[in-house]
Amino acid sequence: MKNNLKAVFLVPRLDKASTRFRVLQYLPFLEQAGWDCSVKPLSRSARNWPALLGQLRNADVVVIQKKLFAAPELWLVRRAARRLIYDFDDAVMVKEGDRHQGIHPRQLRRFMRTLRRVDQVVAGNRFLAEQACRYHDHVAVVPTPVDIEHYLPAVDPPVRDEVVIGWIGSRGTLKYLKVIAPAFERLARICPQVRLKIVADDFFALEQMPVIRKSWSQADEVADLQSFDIGVMPLVDDLWTRGKCGFKLLQCMATGLPVVCSPVGGNTEIVTDGKEGFWAENEEDWVERLRTLVKDASLRRQMGDQARLTVAQNYSLQVCAPRIEMLLRQVAGNMELR
Protein backbone atom coordinates (compact mmCIF):
# COMPACT_ATOMS: atom_id res chain seq x y z
CA MET A 1 0.00 0.00 0.00
CA LYS A 2 1.61 3.26 -1.06
CA ASN A 3 2.17 6.14 1.32
CA ASN A 4 1.70 9.87 0.87
CA LEU A 5 -1.59 9.65 -0.94
CA LYS A 6 -2.94 13.05 -1.96
CA ALA A 7 -6.45 14.33 -1.23
CA VAL A 8 -7.98 17.65 -2.23
CA PHE A 9 -11.12 18.86 -0.43
CA LEU A 10 -13.29 21.34 -2.31
CA VAL A 11 -15.35 23.33 0.21
CA PRO A 12 -17.79 26.26 -0.14
CA ARG A 13 -15.95 28.38 2.45
CA LEU A 14 -13.39 27.80 5.17
CA ASP A 15 -15.57 29.41 7.84
CA LYS A 16 -18.61 27.15 7.39
CA ALA A 17 -19.46 24.72 10.18
CA SER A 18 -19.65 21.81 7.73
CA THR A 19 -16.11 22.57 6.54
CA ARG A 20 -14.87 22.81 10.10
CA PHE A 21 -16.38 19.54 11.30
CA ARG A 22 -16.54 17.37 8.16
CA VAL A 23 -13.17 18.34 6.69
CA LEU A 24 -10.78 20.41 8.81
CA GLN A 25 -10.95 18.34 11.97
CA TYR A 26 -10.07 15.18 10.00
CA LEU A 27 -6.84 16.62 8.60
CA PRO A 28 -4.44 15.82 11.49
CA PHE A 29 -5.62 12.19 11.52
CA LEU A 30 -5.38 11.85 7.73
CA GLU A 31 -1.93 13.39 7.63
CA GLN A 32 -0.76 11.04 10.38
CA ALA A 33 -2.12 8.14 8.28
CA GLY A 34 0.04 9.15 5.32
CA TRP A 35 -2.18 11.58 3.39
CA ASP A 36 -1.07 14.85 1.88
CA CYS A 37 -4.21 17.00 2.20
CA SER A 38 -5.17 20.39 0.84
CA VAL A 39 -8.42 22.32 1.28
CA LYS A 40 -9.64 24.66 -1.46
CA PRO A 41 -12.47 27.15 -0.85
CA LEU A 42 -14.77 27.65 -3.82
CA SER A 43 -15.99 31.21 -3.29
CA ARG A 44 -15.92 33.18 -6.54
CA SER A 45 -13.09 35.36 -5.30
CA ALA A 46 -11.00 32.34 -4.30
CA ARG A 47 -11.42 30.29 -7.45
CA ASN A 48 -8.52 30.04 -9.85
CA TRP A 49 -9.62 27.31 -12.22
CA PRO A 50 -6.35 26.65 -14.10
CA ALA A 51 -4.37 26.27 -10.86
CA LEU A 52 -7.18 24.32 -9.16
CA LEU A 53 -7.56 21.83 -12.02
CA GLY A 54 -3.84 21.20 -11.98
CA GLN A 55 -4.01 20.30 -8.29
CA LEU A 56 -6.99 18.02 -8.89
CA ARG A 57 -5.09 16.11 -11.58
CA ASN A 58 -2.28 15.40 -9.12
CA ALA A 59 -4.59 14.13 -6.37
CA ASP A 60 -5.41 10.48 -5.72
CA VAL A 61 -8.89 11.48 -4.59
CA VAL A 62 -10.95 14.68 -4.66
CA VAL A 63 -13.74 15.32 -2.14
CA ILE A 64 -16.51 17.81 -2.91
CA GLN A 65 -17.99 18.96 0.39
CA LYS A 66 -21.66 19.92 -0.12
CA LYS A 67 -21.09 22.22 -3.12
CA LEU A 68 -23.40 21.61 -6.10
CA PHE A 69 -21.60 22.80 -9.22
CA ALA A 70 -23.18 24.08 -12.39
CA ALA A 71 -22.85 21.54 -15.23
CA PRO A 72 -19.76 23.07 -16.95
CA GLU A 73 -17.85 23.33 -13.66
CA LEU A 74 -18.75 19.78 -12.65
CA TRP A 75 -17.54 18.56 -16.04
CA LEU A 76 -14.18 20.25 -15.46
CA VAL A 77 -13.82 18.78 -11.97
CA ARG A 78 -14.81 15.29 -13.10
CA ARG A 79 -12.43 15.40 -16.04
CA ALA A 80 -9.52 16.46 -13.83
CA ALA A 81 -10.15 14.17 -10.83
CA ARG A 82 -8.97 10.56 -10.89
CA ARG A 83 -11.44 9.62 -8.16
CA LEU A 84 -14.26 11.82 -6.89
CA ILE A 85 -16.30 11.75 -3.65
CA TYR A 86 -19.35 13.84 -2.80
CA ASP A 87 -19.92 14.53 0.92
CA PHE A 88 -23.02 16.28 2.28
CA ASP A 89 -24.75 16.84 5.61
CA ASP A 90 -27.78 18.95 4.59
CA ALA A 91 -30.78 18.45 2.34
CA VAL A 92 -29.03 20.21 -0.53
CA MET A 93 -31.75 19.14 -2.97
CA VAL A 94 -34.10 21.57 -1.17
CA LYS A 95 -33.51 25.23 -2.00
CA GLU A 96 -33.06 27.19 1.21
CA GLY A 97 -35.75 29.73 0.42
CA ASP A 98 -38.26 26.99 -0.40
CA ARG A 99 -37.77 24.67 2.55
CA HIS A 100 -41.47 24.11 3.02
CA GLN A 101 -42.22 23.80 -0.70
CA GLY A 102 -40.57 20.42 -1.22
CA ILE A 103 -37.76 19.43 -3.56
CA HIS A 104 -36.51 22.34 -5.66
CA PRO A 105 -36.16 21.39 -9.37
CA ARG A 106 -32.86 23.16 -10.07
CA GLN A 107 -31.27 21.93 -6.83
CA LEU A 108 -32.47 18.39 -7.54
CA ARG A 109 -31.02 18.47 -11.07
CA ARG A 110 -27.65 19.57 -9.73
CA PHE A 111 -27.82 16.95 -6.99
CA MET A 112 -28.66 14.16 -9.45
CA ARG A 113 -25.99 15.30 -11.90
CA THR A 114 -23.35 15.44 -9.17
CA LEU A 115 -24.11 12.01 -7.77
CA ARG A 116 -24.07 10.42 -11.20
CA ARG A 117 -20.58 11.76 -11.86
CA VAL A 118 -18.85 10.77 -8.60
CA ASP A 119 -17.31 7.48 -7.46
CA GLN A 120 -18.57 7.52 -3.86
CA VAL A 121 -21.16 9.42 -1.81
CA VAL A 122 -20.87 10.14 1.93
CA ALA A 123 -24.09 11.24 3.68
CA GLY A 124 -24.47 12.65 7.19
CA ASN A 125 -27.59 10.69 8.16
CA ARG A 126 -29.92 7.94 6.94
CA PHE A 127 -32.48 10.28 5.36
CA LEU A 128 -29.78 11.90 3.22
CA ALA A 129 -28.40 8.47 2.34
CA GLU A 130 -31.87 7.35 1.19
CA GLN A 131 -32.04 10.35 -1.14
CA ALA A 132 -28.57 9.62 -2.50
CA CYS A 133 -29.27 5.92 -3.04
CA ARG A 134 -31.76 6.85 -5.76
CA TYR A 135 -28.89 8.01 -7.93
CA HIS A 136 -25.79 6.12 -6.74
CA ASP A 137 -24.88 2.59 -5.70
CA HIS A 138 -22.02 3.47 -3.34
CA VAL A 139 -23.41 5.53 -0.44
CA ALA A 140 -21.90 5.50 3.06
CA VAL A 141 -23.37 7.13 6.16
CA VAL A 142 -20.79 8.95 8.27
CA PRO A 143 -22.19 11.38 10.86
CA THR A 144 -20.73 14.79 11.54
CA PRO A 145 -18.45 13.85 14.45
CA VAL A 146 -17.43 15.60 17.64
CA ASP A 147 -14.00 15.35 19.21
CA ILE A 148 -14.63 13.84 22.65
CA GLU A 149 -11.15 14.90 23.74
CA HIS A 150 -12.24 18.51 23.18
CA TYR A 151 -15.91 18.36 24.19
CA LEU A 152 -15.55 17.28 27.81
CA PRO A 153 -17.96 17.28 30.78
CA ALA A 154 -17.43 19.94 33.41
CA VAL A 155 -14.85 18.78 35.98
CA ASP A 156 -16.54 20.54 38.89
CA PRO A 157 -20.16 21.33 37.96
CA PRO A 158 -21.41 24.35 39.91
CA VAL A 159 -23.69 23.66 42.86
CA ARG A 160 -26.74 25.88 42.36
CA ASP A 161 -30.47 25.96 42.87
CA GLU A 162 -31.30 26.99 39.33
CA VAL A 163 -31.45 24.55 36.40
CA VAL A 164 -30.21 25.80 33.03
CA ILE A 165 -31.79 24.55 29.82
CA GLY A 166 -29.36 25.35 27.03
CA TRP A 167 -29.51 25.82 23.27
CA ILE A 168 -26.58 26.58 20.96
CA GLY A 169 -27.04 27.68 17.37
CA SER A 170 -27.33 30.67 15.05
CA ARG A 171 -29.76 33.28 13.84
CA GLY A 172 -30.84 30.97 11.04
CA THR A 173 -32.00 28.18 13.36
CA LEU A 174 -33.28 30.29 16.27
CA LYS A 175 -36.80 30.06 14.81
CA TYR A 176 -36.95 26.39 15.83
CA LEU A 177 -36.30 27.33 19.45
CA LYS A 178 -39.00 30.01 19.27
CA VAL A 179 -41.54 27.36 18.29
CA ILE A 180 -41.38 25.86 21.79
CA ALA A 181 -41.44 29.21 23.61
CA PRO A 182 -44.97 28.46 24.95
CA ALA A 183 -43.62 25.26 26.54
CA PHE A 184 -40.88 27.25 28.28
CA GLU A 185 -43.44 29.72 29.62
CA ARG A 186 -45.57 26.89 31.03
CA LEU A 187 -42.53 25.17 32.50
CA ALA A 188 -41.47 28.39 34.23
CA ARG A 189 -44.76 28.47 36.12
CA ILE A 190 -44.24 24.88 37.29
CA CYS A 191 -40.49 25.11 37.94
CA PRO A 192 -39.49 28.71 38.75
CA GLN A 193 -35.83 27.70 39.22
CA VAL A 194 -35.41 27.09 35.47
CA ARG A 195 -33.41 29.39 33.19
CA LEU A 196 -33.05 29.26 29.41
CA LYS A 197 -29.55 29.97 28.09
CA ILE A 198 -29.22 30.85 24.40
CA VAL A 199 -25.72 30.74 22.90
CA ALA A 200 -26.02 32.30 19.45
CA ASP A 201 -25.74 35.50 17.42
CA ASP A 202 -29.38 36.46 18.04
CA PHE A 203 -31.82 36.10 20.94
CA PHE A 204 -35.41 36.48 22.09
CA ALA A 205 -37.06 37.15 25.44
CA LEU A 206 -39.65 35.19 27.41
CA GLU A 207 -42.20 36.69 29.77
CA GLN A 208 -42.14 34.00 32.45
CA MET A 209 -38.72 32.38 32.15
CA PRO A 210 -35.44 34.30 32.57
CA VAL A 211 -33.25 34.10 29.46
CA ILE A 212 -29.44 34.15 29.67
CA ARG A 213 -28.00 35.59 26.47
CA LYS A 214 -24.47 34.60 25.44
CA SER A 215 -22.87 35.45 22.11
CA TRP A 216 -21.33 32.37 20.51
CA SER A 217 -17.57 32.19 20.15
CA GLN A 218 -15.43 29.22 19.27
CA ALA A 219 -13.16 29.91 22.24
CA ASP A 220 -16.07 29.76 24.73
CA GLU A 221 -18.11 27.03 23.06
CA VAL A 222 -17.19 24.14 25.36
CA ALA A 223 -17.45 26.25 28.52
CA ASP A 224 -20.90 27.42 27.42
CA LEU A 225 -22.04 23.84 26.87
CA GLN A 226 -20.66 22.87 30.27
CA SER A 227 -22.80 25.60 31.84
CA PHE A 228 -26.00 23.82 30.72
CA ASP A 229 -27.86 21.22 32.79
CA ILE A 230 -30.07 20.06 29.89
CA GLY A 231 -29.58 20.48 26.15
CA VAL A 232 -32.45 20.94 23.69
CA MET A 233 -32.82 20.67 19.92
CA PRO A 234 -36.34 21.44 18.69
CA LEU A 235 -37.18 21.20 14.99
CA VAL A 236 -40.23 21.40 12.77
CA ASP A 237 -40.71 18.39 10.49
CA ASP A 238 -40.06 19.12 6.81
CA LEU A 239 -37.70 17.99 4.06
CA TRP A 240 -35.00 20.44 5.11
CA THR A 241 -34.97 19.45 8.78
CA ARG A 242 -35.02 15.73 7.98
CA GLY A 243 -31.61 16.34 6.49
CA LYS A 244 -30.31 17.81 9.76
CA CYS A 245 -27.61 15.66 11.35
CA GLY A 246 -28.21 16.50 15.02
CA PHE A 247 -24.89 18.19 15.63
CA LYS A 248 -26.27 20.41 18.42
CA LEU A 249 -27.31 17.23 20.23
CA LEU A 250 -23.89 15.67 19.79
CA GLN A 251 -22.15 18.72 21.24
CA CYS A 252 -24.41 18.65 24.30
CA MET A 253 -24.18 14.89 24.73
CA ALA A 254 -20.39 14.85 24.43
CA THR A 255 -20.21 17.24 27.38
CA GLY A 256 -22.30 14.82 29.44
CA LEU A 257 -25.71 16.45 29.14
CA PRO A 258 -29.13 14.80 28.87
CA VAL A 259 -31.07 16.13 25.91
CA VAL A 260 -34.64 16.69 24.78
CA CYS A 261 -35.23 16.86 21.03
CA SER A 262 -37.80 16.72 18.28
CA PRO A 263 -37.87 13.23 16.70
CA VAL A 264 -36.87 14.56 13.26
CA GLY A 265 -34.00 13.72 10.93
CA GLY A 266 -30.74 12.65 12.53
CA ASN A 267 -32.15 13.29 16.02
CA THR A 268 -33.96 9.94 15.96
CA GLU A 269 -30.74 8.12 15.04
CA ILE A 270 -28.74 9.76 17.81
CA VAL A 271 -31.16 9.74 20.75
CA THR A 272 -33.10 6.70 21.94
CA ASP A 273 -36.19 8.00 23.73
CA GLY A 274 -35.70 7.47 27.46
CA LYS A 275 -32.00 6.58 27.22
CA GLU A 276 -29.81 9.60 26.49
CA GLY A 277 -32.77 11.92 26.95
CA PHE A 278 -36.27 12.25 25.56
CA TRP A 279 -38.15 12.92 22.34
CA ALA A 280 -40.80 15.65 22.38
CA GLU A 281 -43.35 15.87 19.58
CA ASN A 282 -45.67 18.61 20.89
CA GLU A 283 -45.95 21.30 23.54
CA GLU A 284 -47.26 18.89 26.16
CA ASP A 285 -44.29 16.58 25.56
CA TRP A 286 -41.81 19.43 25.87
CA VAL A 287 -43.26 20.58 29.18
CA GLU A 288 -43.44 17.08 30.66
CA ARG A 289 -40.04 15.83 29.46
CA LEU A 290 -38.24 18.97 30.59
CA ARG A 291 -40.09 18.97 33.92
CA THR A 292 -38.99 15.37 34.53
CA LEU A 293 -35.33 16.25 34.02
CA VAL A 294 -35.53 19.51 35.96
CA LYS A 295 -36.97 17.71 38.99
CA ASP A 296 -34.55 14.75 38.96
CA ALA A 297 -30.83 15.55 39.19
CA SER A 298 -29.87 11.86 39.41
CA LEU A 299 -31.74 11.14 36.16
CA ARG A 300 -29.91 14.02 34.51
CA ARG A 301 -26.57 12.51 35.56
CA GLN A 302 -27.58 9.01 34.43
CA MET A 303 -28.79 10.14 31.02
CA GLY A 304 -25.85 12.51 30.62
CA ASP A 305 -23.36 9.69 31.25
CA GLN A 306 -25.16 7.51 28.71
CA ALA A 307 -25.26 10.38 26.23
CA ARG A 308 -21.47 10.80 26.33
CA LEU A 309 -20.99 7.04 25.97
CA THR A 310 -23.27 6.97 22.91
CA VAL A 311 -21.27 9.76 21.29
CA ALA A 312 -17.95 8.09 22.12
CA GLN A 313 -19.06 4.79 20.58
CA ASN A 314 -20.84 6.05 17.46
CA TYR A 315 -20.40 9.76 16.73
CA SER A 316 -16.92 10.74 17.87
CA LEU A 317 -14.03 11.96 15.75
CA GLN A 318 -12.04 9.07 17.20
CA VAL A 319 -14.49 6.58 15.61
CA CYS A 320 -15.36 8.43 12.39
CA ALA A 321 -11.86 9.50 11.31
CA PRO A 322 -10.67 5.91 10.67
CA ARG A 323 -13.86 5.25 8.67
CA ILE A 324 -13.22 8.30 6.49
CA GLU A 325 -9.59 7.34 5.99
CA MET A 326 -10.61 3.84 4.90
CA LEU A 327 -13.20 5.26 2.48
CA LEU A 328 -10.60 7.54 0.94
CA ARG A 329 -8.22 4.61 0.48
CA GLN A 330 -10.96 2.49 -1.05
CA VAL A 331 -11.92 5.16 -3.54
CA ALA A 332 -8.30 5.98 -4.32
CA GLY A 333 -7.92 2.36 -5.39
CA ASN A 334 -5.78 1.15 -2.51
CA MET A 335 -8.59 -1.03 -1.14
CA GLU A 336 -11.49 -2.73 -2.82
CA LEU A 337 -14.83 -0.96 -2.60
CA ARG A 338 -17.31 -2.83 -0.39
ZILINWO-V534174 format. One record per run of one state. SS is the DSSP state (a for helix, b for strand, c for the rest). FROM is the first residue (numbers start at 1). LEN is the number of residues. If there is no record, write none. Layout:
ss->SS from->FROM len->LEN
ss->SS from->FROM len->LEN
//
This chain:
ss->c from->1 len->4
ss->b from->5 len->7
ss->c from->12 len->5
ss->a from->17 len->6
ss->c from->23 len->1
ss->a from->24 len->9
ss->c from->33 len->2
ss->b from->35 len->7
ss->c from->42 len->7
ss->a from->49 len->9
ss->c from->58 len->3
ss->b from->61 len->5
ss->c from->66 len->5
ss->a from->71 len->10
ss->c from->81 len->3
ss->b from->84 len->5
ss->c from->89 len->7
ss->a from->96 len->3
ss->c from->99 len->6
ss->a from->105 len->13
ss->c from->118 len->2
ss->b from->120 len->4
ss->c from->124 len->2
ss->a from->126 len->7
ss->c from->133 len->6
ss->b from->139 len->3
ss->c from->142 len->4
ss->b from->146 len->1
ss->c from->147 len->16
ss->b from->163 len->6
ss->c from->169 len->5
ss->a from->174 len->6
ss->c from->180 len->1
ss->a from->181 len->10
ss->c from->191 len->3
ss->b from->194 len->7
ss->c from->201 len->10
ss->b from->211 len->5
ss->c from->216 len->5
ss->a from->221 len->6
ss->c from->227 len->3
ss->b from->230 len->4
ss->c from->234 len->5
ss->a from->239 len->4
ss->c from->243 len->4
ss->a from->247 len->8
ss->c from->255 len->3
ss->b from->258 len->4
ss->c from->262 len->5
ss->a from->267 len->4
ss->c from->271 len->2
ss->b from->273 len->1
ss->c from->274 len->3
ss->b from->277 len->3
ss->c from->280 len->3
ss->a from->283 len->13
ss->c from->296 len->1
ss->a from->297 len->18
ss->c from->315 len->1
ss->b from->316 len->1
ss->a from->317 len->16
ss->c from->333 len->6
//
